[in-house]
Amino acid sequence: MRRDMDLIRKALLAIEELQHTANVPLSLEGFDPQEVQYHVGLLYDDQYIKALKVGSMDGTTYFPTGLTASGHELVDSIRDNGVWQNIKQLSVKQTGSLTFEGIRRAIRSRGAAEDSALLAEKVTSPQRVLTAESRNPRAFVSYGSEDRVVVKNFAGDLRGYGVDAWCSIWEIKPGDSIPAKIDEGLDKCEFFIIVLSKNSISRPWVRIELEAATVRKANGKVRKIIPVKLDDCGDVPSTISALCWEDFSNQPYDSGLQRVLESIFDVDVRPPLGQPGLSQPILVVPESKGEPST
């Protein structure tokens, strides 16, 4: 049975309104009872609801009794329908699907809106970001085909912020020589972004592209190799094991994107350096005059 996140939202809102322990399974108008039970089971398994779980010859039936703390937090984040629609769009953009993890990531991303506004100010400020020629830095994005949806959005966002991102999704067309086009992209890039996940870590093309970029970096043609991690991908190639990674799996998408852009544009994110000496007196906290402890 396919998971329906809109049904899950309706179920959460309905369970929130329960005034006492339910003695009947949850019923939602317009939905098949078996379908509702399946989704209530998903909520129970992910610990968003509390329920009495009863097994029988016909299968398992859930009798919801209320929301857990996580359930209340999720409902508060998706109660408004307009916000919910935006969260679903963000989830698909960031992960390529609608899952509980994708929804959680999208909710965190909405909380990073202020960081995104600050990023836009940094990246579009010629005094702080762009070189004297005001040209767009070029970046080659290497990835596994299974991560195509996520990478397409990521590379598109890079271009939106002024990075001339080379991505095979739009650079290699039917009839093109794949090796020739990749060599052409690598030859022009200043930054090599390798997007690694459990899907791409062992992909031959990703390894070949990384080896080529490593050689170009040793020859001074690539300024920086930037590893981006989507999930726990196990052992990484030794050529990048000592590099600083940007882990998109444990932070909002916008925060990871910001860090990558700051690296490419060499944005100084350090706090302002004050003038030498003290412009304000240091607050001295007096010592306690109480009796010493024994």
VOGU-3710 file (C-alpha; in Angstrom, 3 decimals, decimal comma):
1> mrrdmdlirk> 0,000/0,000/0,000  1,342/3,441/-0,933  2,031/5,928/1,831  -0,194/9,038/1,716  1,308/11,911/3,720  -1,895/13,954/3,417  -3,801/11,092/5,043  -1,144/10,923/7,749  -1,614/14,650/8,458  -5,406/14,208/8,687
11> allaieelqh> -4,939/11,265/11,046  -2,617/13,255/13,306  -5,043/16,168/13,475  -7,933/13,792/14,235  -6,023/11,932/16,948  -5,052/15,261/18,526  -8,769/15,971/19,062  -9,425/12,721/20,944  -10,825/13,558/24,395  -10,481/10,103/25,907
21> tanvplsleg> -9,164/6,645/25,193  -10,636/5,468/21,899  -12,554/2,203/21,945  -12,970/2,097/18,167  -10,412/2,331/15,344  -9,832/5,754/13,828  -12,253/6,629/11,032  -11,637/9,378/8,454  -14,314/10,510/6,039  -13,490/9,679/2,435
31> fdpqevqyhv> -10,815/7,092/3,267  -11,001/3,301/3,309  -10,792/1,925/6,898  -8,014/-0,493/5,946  -6,015/2,355/4,423  -6,501/4,446/7,572  -5,350/1,539/9,754  -2,203/1,122/7,660  -1,256/4,771/8,126  -2,127/4,768/11,829
41> gllyddqyik> 0,267/1,830/12,118  3,003/3,894/10,448  2,446/6,687/12,953  2,578/4,196/15,804  5,769/2,567/14,542  7,462/5,990/14,209  6,313/6,892/17,755  4,138/9,851/16,780  1,011/8,438/18,456  0,035/6,358/21,443
51> alkvgsmdgt> -2,330/3,491/20,683  -3,609/0,150/21,875  -2,272/-2,472/19,455  -4,453/-5,561/19,134  -3,530/-8,590/17,040  -5,974/-11,086/15,617  -6,346/-13,652/12,855  -7,306/-10,803/10,521  -4,193/-8,771/11,309  -3,317/-5,899/13,628
61> tyfptgltas> -5,748/-3,170/14,670  -4,670/0,109/16,298  -6,870/2,020/18,738  -5,314/5,518/19,034  -5,303/7,173/22,461  -3,377/10,371/21,746  -0,195/11,946/20,419  3,303/11,491/21,770  5,571/14,505/22,395  7,024/14,043/18,909
71> ghelvdsird> 3,521/13,849/17,496  2,491/17,128/19,112  5,634/18,795/17,777  4,958/17,501/14,251  1,299/18,595/14,325  2,256/22,093/15,460  4,604/22,338/12,460  2,091/21,188/9,826  -1,243/22,416/11,214  -1,548/25,314/8,757
81> ngvwqnikql> -2,431/23,999/5,293  -0,332/26,596/3,466  2,704/25,721/5,562  2,010/22,010/4,957  1,991/22,471/1,190  5,315/24,333/1,384  6,847/21,624/3,576  5,815/18,920/1,089  7,412/20,851/-1,758  10,623/21,286/0,234
91> svkqtgsltf> 10,701/17,587/1,092  10,433/16,566/-2,565  13,039/19,148/-3,561  15,535/18,023/-0,934  15,050/14,251/-0,911  13,075/13,455/-4,062  10,203/11,890/-2,099  7,697/12,340/0,718  8,888/10,458/3,808  8,876/11,144/7,528
101> egirrairsr> 12,579/11,968/7,368  12,018/14,239/4,374  9,220/16,069/6,190  11,406/16,505/9,270  14,240/17,904/7,136  11,863/20,298/5,386  10,562/21,546/8,742  14,127/22,194/9,896  14,831/24,005/6,632  11,943/26,398/7,220
111> gaaedsalla> 13,548/27,266/10,522  16,690/28,269/8,655  14,935/31,026/6,664  16,925/33,777/8,386  20,174/32,004/7,511  19,068/31,873/3,867  18,408/35,621/3,831  21,874/36,236/5,267  23,364/33,922/2,654  21,733/35,845/-0,179
121> ekvtspqrvl> 23,183/39,079/1,183  26,668/37,575/1,400  26,687/35,919/-1,998  25,351/38,915/-3,918  27,680/41,442/-2,276  30,487/42,226/-4,797  32,680/43,756/-2,080  32,705/40,605/0,010  32,339/37,800/-2,486  33,171/38,251/-6,133
131> taesrnpraf> 36,597/38,765/-7,609  37,703/41,897/-9,393  36,562/40,412/-12,703  33,134/39,686/-11,153  33,042/36,366/-12,999  31,190/33,241/-11,977  33,303/30,466/-10,434  33,017/27,110/-12,197  32,240/23,908/-10,311  31,976/20,304/-11,506
141> vsygsedrvv> 29,331/18,284/-9,626  30,071/14,551/-9,453  27,328/12,173/-8,258  25,708/8,766/-8,616  22,684/8,458/-10,885  20,486/7,258/-7,994  20,856/10,714/-6,405  19,828/12,499/-9,601  16,784/14,300/-8,159  18,596/15,703/-5,126
151> vknfagdlrg> 21,672/16,679/-7,138  19,632/18,396/-9,848  18,122/20,709/-7,238  21,455/21,213/-5,479  23,326/22,079/-8,685  20,438/24,308/-9,756  20,642/26,189/-6,454  24,401/26,649/-6,962  23,728/28,230/-10,348  21,031/30,405/-8,813
161> ygvdawcsiw> 23,648/31,855/-6,468  26,147/32,553/-9,241  28,164/29,336/-9,411  28,574/28,036/-12,974  27,818/24,443/-11,946  28,598/21,709/-14,488  26,196/18,791/-14,032  25,816/15,876/-16,437  22,015/16,115/-16,118  21,973/19,117/-18,431
171> eikpgdsipa> 25,473/19,043/-19,927  25,405/15,579/-21,550  22,807/15,186/-24,283  21,776/12,217/-26,432  24,526/11,374/-28,906  27,301/13,092/-26,913  30,495/11,245/-26,022  30,254/10,794/-22,260  34,039/10,652/-21,606  34,653/13,678/-23,857
181> kidegldkce> 31,966/15,781/-22,159  33,224/14,852/-18,681  36,803/15,739/-19,672  35,538/19,051/-21,019  33,700/19,799/-17,760  36,661/18,838/-15,601  39,035/20,873/-17,763  37,091/24,073/-17,086  36,283/23,643/-13,391  37,953/25,437/-10,495
191> ffiivlskns> 35,982/23,547/-7,844  35,156/19,852/-7,791  32,106/18,944/-5,699  31,718/15,231/-5,061  28,284/14,226/-3,762  28,632/10,961/-1,892  25,993/8,613/-0,540  25,567/4,883/-0,124  24,330/4,943/-3,725  27,354/6,683/-5,250
201> isrpwvriel> 30,315/5,652/-3,087  31,190/2,676/-5,283  30,107/4,036/-8,656  32,971/3,708/-11,179  32,321/7,054/-12,879  32,374/8,890/-9,541  35,741/7,307/-8,686  37,167/8,121/-12,124  36,026/11,754/-11,886  37,501/12,075/-8,393
211> eaatvrkang> 40,847/10,668/-9,531  40,939/13,120/-12,446  40,072/16,039/-10,152  42,767/14,965/-7,673  45,392/15,040/-10,413  44,195/18,450/-11,573  44,336/19,763/-8,010  47,921/18,537/-7,663  48,710/20,417/-10,883  47,121/23,591/-9,537
221> kvrkiipvkl> 44,197/23,566/-11,982  41,494/22,761/-9,398  41,420/25,111/-6,438  39,413/22,950/-4,066  37,708/19,551/-3,800  34,523/19,831/-1,728  33,001/16,568/-0,440  29,243/16,690/0,195  27,664/13,804/2,087  23,973/12,899/1,760
231> ddcgdvpsti> 23,900/9,925/4,132  26,095/7,387/5,902  28,105/6,080/2,963  30,697/3,969/4,792  34,407/4,093/3,915  35,359/7,046/1,724  38,174/7,262/-0,834  41,513/7,922/0,846  42,112/10,939/-1,406  39,366/12,889/0,379
241> salcwedfsn> 39,340/11,293/3,831  41,353/14,182/5,302  39,189/16,919/3,769  36,461/18,812/5,612  33,095/17,340/4,641  29,761/19,096/4,435  27,236/16,664/5,871  23,731/17,404/4,569  22,235/14,502/6,525  22,434/16,148/9,949
251> qpydsglqrv> 21,431/19,749/9,225  18,859/21,744/7,221  19,510/21,738/3,488  19,867/25,541/3,362  22,579/25,466/6,042  24,629/22,933/4,074  24,161/24,906/0,858  25,284/28,058/2,636  28,497/26,420/3,824  29,319/25,157/0,320
261> lesifdvdvr> 28,722/28,605/-1,175  30,828/30,269/1,517  33,662/27,894/0,628  33,407/28,569/-3,108  33,142/32,345/-2,746  35,679/32,410/0,100  33,311/34,375/2,343  34,866/35,528/5,612  32,378/34,355/8,256  34,514/35,205/11,258
271> pplgqpglsq> 33,085/37,674/13,813  34,354/41,261/13,370  37,770/41,936/14,887  37,708/44,728/17,472  40,208/47,539/17,883  43,327/46,863/19,967  42,809/47,719/23,633  39,611/47,895/25,627  36,798/50,069/24,322  34,614/49,010/27,253
281> pilvvpeskg> 35,552/48,006/30,780  35,543/44,303/31,517  32,772/43,290/33,868  34,353/41,872/37,019  32,189/39,483/39,017  32,933/39,878/42,739  33,952/36,778/44,641  31,386/35,218/46,914  31,849/36,143/50,585  29,924/33,177/51,869
291> epst> 31,332/30,677/54,343  33,799/28,231/52,746  32,440/24,737/52,325  33,812/22,008/54,540
//
